[in-house]
């Protein structure tokens, strides 16, 4: 299934804007969420083709949101790429165990991100 609509989840307005701009420029429709709680709600309401998930956020963090989304029958088939500043190997392993299909460390290389998205579509 081609990826057209992407949910960008990050508590940083700067990160959301940067990802929105690069993705929109490459033809993707972008919706955003600024918290893990919003990500869970928007993933169910909007049914995006892909989610880019930050980890460090107030309230529900990205690991918790990824686990919730990937274990919910309505959203379990939405691929999730974690985009986070947490770059330890244990962070990556934990993210993948929560249901992420890929794990990128910030600052995210936009060419690598776009290549991962194309590979999933």
Secondary structure, 3 states (H helix, E strand, C coil): CCCCEEEEECCCHHHHHHHHHHHHHCCCEEEEECCHHHHHHHHHHHCCCEEEECCCCCCCCHHHHHHHHHCCCCCCCCEEEEEECCCCHHHHHHHHHHCCCEEEECCCCHHHHHHHHHHHC
